[in-house]
Amino acid sequence: MNVSPIFWIAPGGAVIALVTALILALQNMKRSEGTEPMKEVAKAVRIGAMAYLKQQYKGVILFFGIVFVLLCVLAALGLQTWFVPFAFLTGGFFSGLSGYIGMSVGVRSSARTTHACKTSLNSGLRVAFNSGMVMGLTVVGLGLIDLSVWYIILNAVYANLPTVERLTAITSAMIAFGIGASSQALFARVGGGIFTKAADVGADLVGKVEAGIPEDDPRNPAVIADNVGDNVGDIAGMGADLYESYVDSIVASMALSVVAFASFGDTTSVNGLLLPMVLSGVGIVGAILASFLVRAGEKAEQKVLLAALRRGTYGATILSGVLGFLMVKWLLPGHIQVFWSILSGLLAGVIVGYFTERFTSDSYKPVQSIAAEAKTSPATVIIEGLAVGMNSTIPIVITVAVAIITSYYMAGGASNPGLGLYGIGISAVGMLSTLGITLATDAYGPVADNAGGNAEMTHQEPIVRERTDALDSLGNTTAATGKGFAIASAALTALALIAAYRGEAVHMSERVLGHVKDMDLTLLNPRLVAGLFLGAMLPMGVSSMIMRAVGRAASKIVEEVRRQFKTIPGLMEGTGKPDYAHAVAICTKAAQREMIAPSLLAIIAPIVTGLVLGVEGVAGFLAGGLAAGFCLAVFSANAGGAWDNAKKFIEKGNFGGKGSPAHHAAVVGDTVGDPLKDASGPSLNILLKLQSMVSIVVLGLVLKVSSYLPWLR
């Protein structure tokens, strides 16, 4: 069967994204990196970041090889199709590639941002933001290209099947694409998070608190490792994270469309399946057009800079909403109500961003209240930060809950539950349709942070550091906003995947067992309740492992920085040179070793649950993990972001300014929040979706084993 002409909007949008990313990257590379010292600092960060990624990819390749073989075994046993192992590989490959490209441009843009800040604040903003746009557009471009290619291949292979069977076969194979992307994202997030926070915590505790030297001081041996960590964790890691959110939401919605539109005819069924891809394609156009709205004057104030970025994100939301309406009217004229689900996702993304900003920006009371507590002691800083983080979950969870209800019923869920579930899935796609620019506002932050470090290490004029600090402070807020956006989209996507899991269980049981398995998905089923508690436990367990890993790695960095301060002659006087490379090597080895256990636990747990508690147990496991993981992820991201900006609020001269007792207390709070917001918290976004993807891929094995166990029949 030929591919519908409407489909080509998706790969067309992807090509536009990649071409635009290339143009922006080339524009940045044409700018000057500044003086030789600025180039040397940037080169050291670039070498460290690339060395880390090279080492990480060696371990990831081994993991992917093992899983590929296991998936081939499942295919040979008839428990999966032969397309699944290869879809798994491509998902992981493009996820890793998007992070690599984004980080490559990011590490080459930091010195250029510093040099641009010599001219004006707006020039520095444009260089850093363009770098972020490269990351955002690369993620959506590669994700949509890979999905498009797989759709073309599978559509041709299953061309002779009836429409509904063909679409079911296509989506069943494409779901495996998500497990590859999610696995790569988890390794990137966990490993990168451990690296960056070990270096950051170590540099702050010894440099700022013990030695009393400024942040990013060139005498600090961990300062290059800290800058490297910003890139591998917050650019490569975040890129891989949102790449898998992006493709998972599309694939989940495509899978749900098969049931939703099965009774409305072949054309409607095909168009319902294509809508998530087409919507993502036009969303790319909206994000690119809106990026031209990001401009700022010379006032180095958070509100001014935030307004500049808001114009871009709000503009993208409006454009995506208009284009989304046109796409629904064109593809599904009899189901125009689906647009309201898309709109609910778009609005939920904006609202989540707003509340995240209120809880993490120093322009508002929550962060200022933490800074005020710093006058008392580090303990009260931590207590207030915990309270702010917990409180921040209330409006964000309510927003997502309202989006779920709205998208379900607006799509027609009251009369057709299948349409309602499709509405939830398409709302996640709507939220992520602006990812090209939303991710840019996040990925720009590490570039600005590195630019500030470069300015400090190369002793630039005070005005340059003032401008880079303004961009860095903005980056902390936009990073928190980006994390909130990532968490909210993860929650909607994970819910859509749970619905897809049930539909896939029906399809797979008919194929593996020869009949549709009866599933008791009520709270009266003890296996489902047991799974519910186990699922709620997993985010806590994974977070604990990652936090401890950061603590152990940070301890080694603290010892190394202290050793160098004591043993390198003239280091504190500025005549000796620290051994930056050794600190980078310590972080790299620690991150590679420590990331294995939590990553494997996240992958193995849903498999073991399925083999012991069956399909119903897994359903409860996924629901429990989603509820607990969502709240914990919001708390972690916002508490950490609030502590960070409370420290920066004091550094602006409030409550005694830099070097004061209040500042030292705020630094302690920041070091507690760092692993929460940049390591354990972001990893939960991936966990929510990965456990659903893993459960779907091993569903055939779980059903087969269940048929032999008397308590699971």
C-alpha positions as CSV (number, residue, x, y, z in Angstrom):
1,M,0.0,0.0,0.0
2,N,1.3,3.5,-0.9
3,V,2.2,5.9,1.9
4,S,-0.4,8.7,2.3
5,P,0.8,12.0,0.9
6,I,-0.1,13.7,4.2
7,F,2.6,11.6,5.9
8,W,5.4,13.5,4.1
9,I,4.7,16.5,6.3
10,A,6.5,14.6,9.1
11,P,9.8,13.9,7.4
12,G,9.6,17.3,5.7
13,G,9.5,19.0,9.0
14,A,12.4,16.8,10.3
15,V,14.5,17.8,7.3
16,I,13.7,21.5,7.9
17,A,14.8,21.1,11.6
18,L,18.1,19.5,10.7
19,V,18.9,22.0,8.0
20,T,18.1,24.9,10.4
21,A,20.2,23.3,13.1
22,L,23.2,23.0,10.6
23,I,22.8,26.7,9.7
24,L,22.7,27.8,13.3
25,A,25.7,25.7,14.2
26,L,27.7,27.2,11.3
27,Q,26.7,30.7,12.3
28,N,28.0,30.1,15.8
29,M,31.2,28.5,14.5
30,K,31.9,31.7,12.5
31,R,32.0,33.8,15.6
32,S,35.3,34.4,17.4
33,E,36.3,32.4,20.5
34,G,38.2,35.4,21.8
35,T,41.7,35.4,23.2
36,E,44.2,32.5,23.4
37,P,43.4,31.9,27.1
38,M,39.7,31.7,26.4
39,K,40.4,29.2,23.6
40,E,42.6,27.1,25.9
41,V,39.9,26.9,28.6
42,A,37.2,25.9,26.0
43,K,39.6,23.3,24.5
44,A,40.2,21.7,27.9
45,V,36.4,21.4,28.5
46,R,35.8,20.1,25.0
47,I,38.5,17.4,25.3
48,G,37.2,16.3,28.7
49,A,33.6,16.1,27.5
50,M,34.4,14.2,24.4
51,A,36.6,11.8,26.4
52,Y,33.8,11.1,28.8
53,L,31.3,10.5,26.0
54,K,33.7,8.1,24.3
55,Q,34.1,6.1,27.5
56,Q,30.4,6.1,28.2
57,Y,29.5,4.9,24.7
58,K,31.9,1.9,25.0
59,G,29.8,0.6,28.0
60,V,26.5,1.5,26.3
61,I,27.5,-0.4,23.1
62,L,28.2,-3.5,25.2
63,F,24.8,-3.2,26.9
64,F,23.0,-2.7,23.5
65,G,24.8,-5.7,22.1
66,I,23.6,-8.0,24.9
67,V,20.0,-6.7,24.8
68,F,20.0,-7.0,20.9
69,V,20.9,-10.7,21.3
70,L,18.2,-11.3,23.9
71,L,15.6,-9.6,21.7
72,C,16.7,-11.8,18.8
73,V,16.1,-14.8,21.0
74,L,12.6,-13.6,21.8
75,A,12.0,-13.1,18.1
76,A,13.3,-16.6,17.3
77,L,10.9,-18.0,19.9
78,G,8.0,-16.1,18.2
79,L,7.5,-13.8,21.2
80,Q,8.3,-10.7,19.2
81,T,8.7,-9.8,15.6
82,W,12.2,-9.7,14.0
83,F,11.8,-5.9,13.5
84,V,12.0,-5.3,17.3
85,P,15.7,-5.9,17.8
86,F,16.6,-3.6,14.9
87,A,14.2,-0.9,16.0
88,F,15.8,-1.1,19.4
89,L,19.2,-0.4,18.0
90,T,18.1,2.6,15.8
91,G,16.3,4.1,18.8
92,G,19.4,4.0,20.9
93,F,21.7,5.1,18.1
94,F,19.8,8.3,17.2
95,S,19.2,9.1,20.9
96,G,22.9,9.0,21.5
97,L,23.7,10.8,18.2
98,S,21.3,13.7,19.1
99,G,23.1,14.2,22.5
100,Y,26.5,14.0,20.9
101,I,25.7,16.6,18.2
102,G,24.1,19.0,20.7
103,M,27.0,18.7,23.1
104,S,29.6,19.1,20.3
105,V,28.1,22.4,19.4
106,G,27.6,23.4,23.1
107,V,31.2,23.0,24.1
108,R,32.3,25.0,21.0
109,S,29.9,27.8,21.9
110,S,30.8,28.7,25.5
111,A,33.9,30.7,24.7
112,R,32.1,32.3,21.8
113,T,29.3,33.3,24.2
114,T,31.9,34.9,26.5
115,H,33.5,36.8,23.7
116,A,30.0,37.9,22.4
117,C,29.2,39.3,25.9
118,K,32.1,41.7,25.4
119,T,29.9,43.3,22.7
120,S,26.5,43.2,24.4
121,L,24.2,41.1,26.5
122,N,21.9,40.4,23.6
123,S,24.9,39.1,21.5
124,G,25.8,36.6,24.2
125,L,22.2,35.5,24.6
126,R,21.9,34.9,20.8
127,V,25.1,32.7,20.7
128,A,24.0,30.6,23.7
129,F,20.4,30.4,22.6
130,N,21.4,29.4,19.0
131,S,23.5,26.6,20.5
132,G,20.4,25.4,22.5
133,M,18.3,25.6,19.3
134,V,20.8,23.3,17.6
135,M,20.2,20.8,20.4
136,G,16.4,21.2,20.3
137,L,16.1,20.9,16.5
138,T,18.6,18.0,16.3
139,V,16.5,16.0,18.8
140,V,13.2,16.6,17.0
141,G,14.7,16.2,13.5
142,L,16.5,12.9,14.1
143,G,13.6,11.5,16.1
144,L,11.0,12.3,13.4
145,I,13.3,11.1,10.6
146,D,13.9,7.7,12.3
147,L,10.2,7.2,13.0
148,S,9.3,8.2,9.4
149,V,11.8,5.7,8.0
150,W,10.4,2.9,10.2
151,Y,6.9,3.8,9.2
152,I,7.8,3.6,5.5
153,I,9.5,0.2,5.9
154,L,6.8,-1.4,8.0
155,N,4.0,0.0,5.9
156,A,5.6,-1.6,2.9
157,V,6.2,-5.0,4.6
158,Y,2.6,-5.3,5.9
159,A,1.0,-3.8,2.8
160,N,-1.1,-6.9,2.1
161,L,-2.8,-7.0,5.5
162,P,-6.2,-5.4,6.2
163,T,-5.9,-1.8,7.4
164,V,-6.4,-2.4,11.2
165,E,-4.1,-5.4,11.3
166,R,-1.5,-3.5,9.3
167,L,-1.6,-0.6,11.6
168,T,-1.5,-2.9,14.7
169,A,1.6,-4.7,13.3
170,I,3.3,-1.4,12.5
171,T,2.8,0.1,16.0
172,S,3.7,-3.1,17.8
173,A,7.1,-3.1,16.1
174,M,7.7,0.7,16.5
175,I,7.2,0.6,20.2
176,A,10.6,-1.2,20.5
177,F,12.1,1.9,19.0
178,G,11.3,3.6,22.3
179,I,13.0,1.1,24.6
180,G,16.3,1.8,22.7
181,A,15.9,5.5,23.1
182,S,14.9,5.2,26.7
183,S,17.8,2.9,27.6
184,Q,20.4,5.2,26.0
185,A,18.7,8.2,27.7
186,L,18.9,6.5,31.1
187,F,22.6,5.8,30.8
188,A,23.3,9.3,29.6
189,R,21.2,10.9,32.3
190,V,22.5,8.8,35.2
191,G,26.1,8.8,34.1
192,G,26.1,12.5,33.1
193,G,24.3,13.5,36.3
194,I,26.7,11.7,38.6
195,F,29.7,13.2,36.7
196,T,28.4,16.8,36.8
197,K,27.2,16.8,40.4
198,A,30.3,15.1,41.8
199,A,32.4,17.8,40.2
200,D,30.1,20.6,41.1
201,V,29.6,19.6,44.8
202,G,33.4,18.9,45.2
203,A,34.3,22.3,43.6
204,D,31.9,24.2,45.7
205,L,32.5,22.6,49.1
206,V,36.3,22.9,49.0
207,G,36.6,26.0,46.8
208,K,33.8,28.3,48.0
209,V,33.3,27.1,51.6
210,E,36.7,25.9,52.7
211,A,39.2,28.0,50.6
212,G,36.9,31.0,50.2
213,I,37.7,31.5,46.5
214,P,35.1,32.5,43.9
215,E,33.1,30.1,41.8
216,D,35.0,29.0,38.6
217,D,38.3,30.3,40.1
218,P,41.1,28.9,37.9
219,R,43.0,27.8,41.1
220,N,40.3,25.2,41.8
221,P,41.3,21.8,40.3
222,A,37.7,20.7,39.9
223,V,36.6,23.8,37.9
224,I,37.2,22.2,34.4
225,A,35.5,19.0,35.6
226,D,32.5,21.1,36.7
227,N,32.3,22.7,33.2
228,V,32.7,19.3,31.5
229,G,29.9,17.9,33.7
230,D,27.5,20.7,32.7
231,N,27.9,19.6,29.1
232,V,27.7,15.8,29.5
233,G,24.9,16.0,32.0
234,D,22.8,19.0,31.1
235,I,23.2,19.0,27.3
236,A,24.0,15.4,26.1
237,G,21.9,13.9,29.0
238,M,19.0,16.3,28.7
239,G,19.0,15.9,24.9
240,A,18.8,12.1,25.1
241,D,16.1,12.4,27.8
242,L,13.8,14.6,25.8
243,Y,14.5,12.7,22.6
244,E,13.0,9.6,24.1
245,S,10.0,11.6,25.5
246,Y,9.4,13.0,22.1
247,V,9.5,9.7,20.2
248,D,7.7,7.7,23.0
249,S,4.8,10.1,23.0
250,I,4.4,9.8,19.2
251,V,4.7,6.0,19.2
252,A,2.3,5.6,22.2
253,S,-0.3,7.9,20.5
254,M,0.1,5.9,17.2
255,A,-0.6,2.7,19.1
256,L,-3.6,4.1,20.8
257,S,-5.0,5.4,17.5
258,V,-5.5,1.8,16.2
259,V,-8.2,1.1,18.8
260,A,-9.6,4.6,18.8
261,F,-10.4,4.8,15.1
262,A,-10.9,1.1,14.2
263,S,-14.6,1.5,13.7
264,F,-14.5,4.7,11.6
265,G,-13.1,3.4,8.3
266,D,-9.7,2.8,6.8
267,T,-9.0,6.5,5.9
268,T,-9.8,7.7,9.4
269,S,-7.7,4.9,10.9
270,V,-4.7,5.8,8.9
271,N,-5.1,9.5,9.4
272,G,-5.5,9.0,13.2
273,L,-2.2,7.1,13.2
274,L,-0.4,9.7,11.2
275,L,-1.7,12.7,13.2
276,P,1.0,12.5,15.9
277,M,3.8,12.5,13.4
278,V,2.2,15.3,11.3
279,L,1.5,17.4,14.4
280,S,5.2,17.0,15.4
281,G,6.3,18.1,11.9
282,V,4.3,21.3,11.9
283,G,5.4,22.0,15.5
284,I,8.9,22.1,14.3
285,V,8.0,25.0,11.9
286,G,6.3,26.8,14.8
287,A,9.4,26.4,17.0
288,I,11.7,27.7,14.3
289,L,9.6,30.8,13.5
290,A,9.1,31.6,17.2
291,S,12.9,31.4,17.9
292,F,13.3,34.8,16.0
293,L,11.3,36.4,18.8
294,V,14.0,35.8,21.4
295,R,15.8,39.1,21.7
296,A,16.9,41.1,24.8
297,G,18.1,44.6,25.6
298,E,21.1,45.4,27.9
299,K,19.3,45.2,31.2
300,A,20.9,42.2,33.0
301,E,17.8,41.5,35.0
302,Q,16.0,38.1,35.3
303,K,12.6,39.5,34.4
304,V,14.0,41.1,31.1
305,L,15.8,38.0,30.0
306,L,12.9,35.7,31.0
307,A,10.5,37.9,29.0
308,A,12.8,37.4,26.0
309,L,12.6,33.6,26.3
310,R,8.9,33.6,27.1
311,R,8.2,35.4,23.8
312,G,9.8,32.5,22.0
313,T,8.1,29.7,23.9
314,Y,4.7,31.4,24.0
315,G,5.0,32.2,20.3
316,A,5.7,28.6,19.5
317,T,2.7,27.4,21.6
318,I,0.4,29.8,19.7
319,L,1.8,28.8,16.3
320,S,1.7,25.1,17.1
321,G,-1.9,25.5,18.3
322,V,-3.0,27.1,15.1
323,L,-1.2,24.6,12.9
324,G,-2.5,21.8,15.1
325,F,-6.1,22.9,14.5
326,L,-5.5,22.9,10.8
327,M,-4.0,19.5,10.8
328,V,-6.9,18.0,12.8
329,K,-9.4,19.7,10.6
330,W,-7.7,18.3,7.5
331,L,-6.9,14.7,8.8
332,L,-9.9,14.1,11.1
333,P,-12.8,16.3,10.0
334,G,-15.2,14.1,11.8
335,H,-13.3,14.3,15.1
336,I,-12.4,18.0,15.4
337,Q,-12.7,17.5,19.2
338,V,-9.3,15.9,19.2
339,F,-7.9,19.4,18.8
340,W,-9.0,20.3,22.3
341,S,-6.9,17.5,23.7
342,I,-3.9,18.9,21.8
343,L,-4.6,22.3,23.1
344,S,-4.9,21.0,26.7
345,G,-1.4,19.5,26.3
346,L,0.0,22.8,25.0
347,L,-1.6,24.8,27.8
348,A,-0.5,22.3,30.4
349,G,3.1,22.7,29.3
350,V,2.9,26.5,29.6
351,I,1.2,26.3,33.0
352,V,3.7,23.8,34.3
353,G,6.5,26.1,33.1
354,Y,4.9,29.1,34.9
355,F,4.6,27.3,38.2
356,T,8.1,25.9,38.0
357,E,9.4,29.4,37.4
358,R,7.5,30.7,40.4
359,F,9.1,28.1,42.7
360,T,12.6,28.3,41.3
361,S,13.3,31.9,40.2
362,D,14.7,34.4,42.6
363,S,12.1,37.0,41.4
364,Y,9.5,35.2,43.6
365,K,8.9,34.6,47.3
366,P,9.7,30.8,47.5
367,V,13.4,31.3,46.6
368,Q,13.7,34.5,48.5
369,S,12.3,32.7,51.6
370,I,15.1,30.1,51.3
371,A,17.7,32.9,51.0
372,A,16.2,34.6,54.1
373,E,16.6,31.4,56.1
374,A,20.3,31.3,55.2
375,K,20.8,34.1,57.8
376,T,20.1,31.5,60.5
377,S,21.9,28.3,59.5
378,P,22.4,25.6,56.7
379,A,19.8,23.5,58.5
380,T,17.0,26.0,58.1
381,V,18.1,26.5,54.5
382,I,17.6,22.8,53.9
383,I,14.3,22.7,55.8
384,E,12.8,25.6,53.8
385,G,14.1,24.2,50.5
386,L,12.5,20.8,51.2
387,A,9.2,22.6,52.0
388,V,9.4,24.6,48.8
389,G,10.1,21.5,46.7
390,M,7.2,19.6,48.3
391,N,4.8,22.5,48.0
392,S,5.7,22.9,44.3
393,T,4.2,19.5,43.5
394,I,0.7,20.7,44.3
395,P,0.0,23.0,41.4
396,I,2.0,21.0,38.9
397,V,0.3,17.7,39.7
398,I,-3.1,19.4,39.7
399,T,-2.3,20.9,36.2
400,V,-1.4,17.5,34.8
401,A,-4.4,15.9,36.4
402,V,-6.7,18.5,34.8
403,A,-4.9,18.0,31.5
404,I,-5.6,14.2,31.7
405,I,-9.3,14.6,32.5
406,T,-9.7,17.4,29.9
407,S,-7.9,15.6,27.1
408,Y,-9.8,12.3,27.8
409,Y,-13.3,13.7,27.8
410,M,-12.7,16.4,25.1
411,A,-11.6,13.7,22.7
412,G,-14.8,11.8,23.3
413,G,-13.8,9.4,26.1
414,A,-17.3,9.4,27.6
415,S,-18.8,7.6,24.7
416,N,-15.6,5.9,23.4
417,P,-12.8,5.1,25.9
418,G,-10.5,4.4,23.0
419,L,-10.8,7.9,21.8
420,G,-10.3,9.2,25.3
421,L,-7.0,7.4,25.7
422,Y,-5.9,8.6,22.3
423,G,-6.8,12.1,23.5
424,I,-4.4,11.7,26.5
425,G,-1.6,10.5,24.1
426,I,-2.1,13.3,21.6
427,S,-2.1,15.8,24.4
428,A,1.5,14.7,25.3
429,V,2.4,15.0,21.6
430,G,0.9,18.5,21.6
431,M,2.9,19.5,24.7
432,L,6.1,18.2,23.1
433,S,5.4,19.6,19.6
434,T,7.2,22.8,20.7
435,L,10.2,20.8,21.9
436,G,12.5,22.4,19.3
437,I,12.4,25.7,21.2
438,T,11.5,24.4,24.7
439,L,14.7,22.3,24.8
440,A,16.7,25.2,23.5
441,T,15.8,27.3,26.6
442,D,17.2,24.4,28.7
443,A,20.3,23.4,26.7
444,Y,21.3,27.1,26.4
445,G,21.9,27.2,30.2
446,P,25.1,25.0,30.4
447,V,26.6,27.1,27.6
448,A,25.9,30.3,29.5
449,D,27.3,28.6,32.7
450,N,30.5,27.6,30.9
451,A,30.8,31.1,29.4
452,G,30.8,32.5,33.0
453,G,33.4,30.0,34.0
454,N,35.5,31.0,31.0
455,A,35.2,34.7,31.9
456,E,36.3,34.0,35.5
457,M,39.2,31.8,34.5
458,T,40.6,34.2,31.9
459,H,40.1,37.3,34.0
460,Q,37.7,39.2,31.7
461,E,36.4,42.7,32.5
462,P,33.7,42.9,35.2
463,I,31.0,43.8,32.7
464,V,31.6,40.5,30.8
465,R,31.2,38.5,34.0
466,E,28.1,40.5,34.9
467,R,26.5,39.6,31.6
468,T,27.5,35.9,31.7
469,D,26.2,35.7,35.3
470,A,22.9,37.2,34.2
471,L,22.7,34.6,31.4
472,D,23.7,31.8,33.8
473,S,21.1,32.9,36.4
474,L,18.5,32.8,33.7
475,G,19.8,29.4,32.7
476,N,19.1,28.0,36.2
477,T,15.5,29.1,35.9
478,T,15.0,27.9,32.4
479,A,16.7,24.6,33.2
480,A,14.3,24.1,36.1
481,T,11.4,25.1,33.8
482,G,12.7,22.6,31.2
483,K,12.9,19.9,33.8
484,G,9.3,20.7,34.8
485,F,8.2,20.4,31.2
486,A,10.1,17.2,30.8
487,I,8.5,15.7,33.9
488,A,5.0,16.7,32.9
489,S,5.4,15.4,29.4
490,A,6.9,12.2,30.8
491,A,3.8,11.7,33.0
492,L,1.4,12.1,30.1
493,T,3.5,9.9,27.9
494,A,3.8,7.2,30.6
495,L,0.1,7.2,31.1
496,A,-0.4,6.8,27.3
497,L,2.1,3.9,27.4
498,I,0.2,2.2,30.2
499,A,-2.9,2.3,28.1
500,A,-0.9,1.0,25.1
501,Y,0.4,-1.8,27.4
502,R,-3.1,-3.0,27.9
503,G,-3.9,-2.9,24.2
504,E,-0.7,-4.7,23.4
505,A,-1.5,-7.4,26.0
506,V,-4.7,-8.2,24.2
507,H,-3.0,-8.3,20.8
508,M,0.0,-10.3,22.1
509,S,-2.0,-12.8,24.1
510,E,-4.0,-13.7,21.0
511,R,-0.8,-14.3,19.2
512,V,1.2,-16.1,21.9
513,L,-1.6,-18.0,23.7
514,G,-4.1,-18.3,20.9
515,H,-6.8,-16.5,22.9
516,V,-7.4,-13.1,24.5
517,K,-6.3,-13.3,28.1
518,D,-8.8,-12.2,30.8
519,M,-7.3,-9.4,32.8
520,D,-8.5,-8.4,36.2
521,L,-7.3,-4.8,36.5
522,T,-9.3,-3.8,39.6
523,L,-7.9,-3.0,43.1
524,L,-9.5,-6.2,44.3
525,N,-6.7,-8.1,42.5
526,P,-3.9,-8.7,45.1
527,R,-1.3,-9.1,42.3
528,L,-2.2,-5.6,40.9
529,V,-2.0,-4.1,44.4
530,A,1.3,-5.8,45.1
531,G,2.6,-4.4,41.8
532,L,1.3,-1.0,42.8
533,F,3.4,-0.9,45.9
534,L,6.5,-2.3,44.2
535,G,6.1,0.3,41.4
536,A,5.9,3.2,44.0
537,M,9.0,1.8,45.7
538,L,11.2,1.8,42.5
539,P,11.6,5.6,42.0
540,M,12.7,5.8,45.7
541,G,15.2,3.0,45.3
542,V,16.7,4.3,42.0
543,S,16.9,7.9,43.5
544,S,18.6,6.6,46.6
545,M,21.2,4.7,44.5
546,I,22.0,7.8,42.4
547,M,22.2,10.2,45.3
548,R,24.6,7.9,47.1
549,A,26.6,7.5,43.9
550,V,26.9,11.3,43.7
551,G,28.0,11.4,47.3
552,R,30.7,8.8,46.9
553,A,32.0,10.4,43.7
554,A,31.9,13.9,45.3
555,S,33.9,12.7,48.2
556,K,36.7,11.6,45.9
557,I,36.7,15.0,44.2
558,V,36.8,16.8,47.6
559,E,39.8,14.7,48.6
560,E,41.5,15.4,45.3
561,V,41.0,19.2,45.5
562,R,42.2,19.3,49.1
563,R,45.3,17.3,48.1
564,Q,46.2,19.6,45.2
565,F,45.7,22.7,47.4
566,K,48.1,21.3,49.9
567,T,50.7,19.7,47.6
568,I,51.0,21.9,44.5
569,P,53.5,24.8,45.2
570,G,52.0,28.2,44.6
571,L,48.6,27.0,43.7
572,M,46.7,29.2,46.1
573,E,48.9,32.2,45.2
574,G,48.1,31.8,41.5
575,T,51.7,30.9,40.5
576,G,51.1,27.1,40.4
577,K,48.8,25.3,37.9
578,P,46.2,22.7,39.1
579,D,45.9,19.3,37.5
580,Y,42.5,19.6,35.9
581,A,42.8,16.4,33.9
582,H,43.1,14.2,37.0
583,A,39.9,15.6,38.5
584,V,38.1,15.0,35.1
585,A,39.5,11.4,35.1
586,I,38.2,10.8,38.7
587,C,34.7,12.0,37.7
588,T,34.7,9.9,34.5
589,K,35.7,6.6,36.2
590,A,33.2,7.2,39.1
591,A,30.3,8.0,36.8
592,Q,30.9,5.0,34.5
593,R,31.1,2.7,37.5
594,E,28.2,4.1,39.5
595,M,25.7,4.4,36.7
596,I,25.5,0.7,36.1
597,A,23.5,-0.5,39.2
598,P,20.6,2.0,39.1
599,S,20.2,1.7,35.3
600,L,20.0,-2.1,35.4
601,L,17.6,-2.0,38.3
602,A,15.3,0.3,36.3
603,I,15.4,-2.2,33.4
604,I,15.2,-5.5,35.3
605,A,12.5,-4.6,37.9
606,P,9.5,-4.6,35.5
607,I,10.7,-7.8,33.9
608,V,10.9,-9.6,37.3
609,T,7.6,-8.2,38.3
610,G,6.0,-9.6,35.2
611,L,7.5,-13.0,35.6
612,V,6.3,-13.2,39.2
613,L,3.0,-11.3,39.3
614,G,1.9,-11.6,35.6
615,V,0.3,-8.9,33.4
616,E,-2.0,-7.6,36.1
617,G,1.0,-7.1,38.5
618,V,2.9,-5.2,35.8
619,A,-0.2,-2.9,35.3
620,G,-0.2,-2.1,39.0
621,F,3.6,-1.7,38.9
622,L,3.5,0.8,36.1
623,A,0.7,2.8,37.8
624,G,2.4,3.0,41.1
625,G,5.7,4.0,39.5
626,L,4.0,6.7,37.5
627,A,2.3,8.3,40.5
628,A,5.2,8.1,42.9
629,G,7.8,8.9,40.3
630,F,6.0,11.9,39.0
631,C,5.7,13.6,42.4
632,L,9.3,12.7,43.4
633,A,10.7,14.0,40.1
634,V,8.8,17.4,40.5
635,F,10.0,17.7,44.1
636,S,13.6,16.9,43.3
637,A,13.8,19.3,40.3
638,N,12.2,22.3,42.0
639,A,13.8,21.9,45.4
640,G,17.2,21.7,43.8
641,G,16.5,24.6,41.5
642,A,15.2,26.8,44.4
643,W,18.3,26.1,46.5
644,D,20.6,27.0,43.5
645,N,18.9,30.3,42.8
646,A,18.7,31.1,46.6
647,K,22.5,30.9,46.6
648,K,22.7,33.2,43.5
649,F,20.2,35.6,45.1
650,I,22.6,36.1,48.0
651,E,25.6,36.4,45.6
652,K,23.8,39.4,44.1
653,G,24.5,41.3,47.4
654,N,21.4,40.3,49.4
655,F,21.8,39.1,53.1
656,G,25.5,39.9,53.2
657,G,26.5,38.8,49.7
658,K,29.4,36.5,48.7
659,G,31.6,35.2,51.5
660,S,29.0,36.0,54.2
661,P,27.7,33.3,56.7
662,A,24.4,33.4,54.8
663,H,26.3,32.7,51.5
664,H,28.1,29.7,53.1
665,A,24.8,28.3,54.4
666,A,23.2,28.7,50.9
667,V,26.1,26.9,49.3
668,V,25.4,23.9,51.6
669,G,21.8,24.0,50.5
670,D,22.8,24.1,46.9
671,T,25.2,21.1,47.3
672,V,22.2,19.1,48.7
673,G,20.0,20.2,45.9
674,D,22.4,19.6,43.0
675,P,22.2,15.8,42.9
676,L,18.4,16.1,43.3
677,K,17.8,18.4,40.4
678,D,20.5,17.2,38.0
679,A,21.0,13.5,38.7
680,S,18.3,11.6,40.5
681,G,15.3,13.8,39.6
682,P,15.8,13.9,35.8
683,S,16.5,10.1,35.8
684,L,12.9,9.6,37.0
685,N,11.5,11.1,33.8
686,I,13.1,8.3,31.8
687,L,12.2,5.7,34.4
688,L,8.5,6.4,34.0
689,K,8.6,5.6,30.3
690,L,11.4,3.0,30.2
691,Q,9.6,0.6,32.6
692,S,6.5,0.8,30.3
693,M,8.5,0.2,27.2
694,V,10.4,-2.7,28.7
695,S,7.1,-4.2,29.9
696,I,5.6,-4.0,26.4
697,V,8.7,-5.5,24.7
698,V,8.9,-8.5,27.1
699,L,5.1,-9.0,27.2
700,G,5.2,-12.1,25.0
701,L,7.7,-13.7,27.4
702,V,5.6,-12.8,30.5
703,L,2.4,-14.2,28.9
704,K,4.2,-17.4,27.9
705,V,5.7,-17.9,31.4
706,S,2.4,-17.0,33.0
707,S,0.7,-19.8,31.1
708,Y,2.8,-22.4,33.0
709,L,2.4,-20.9,36.5
710,P,-0.9,-21.9,38.2
711,W,-1.2,-18.7,40.3
712,L,-1.0,-16.6,37.1
713,R,-3.5,-18.4,34.9
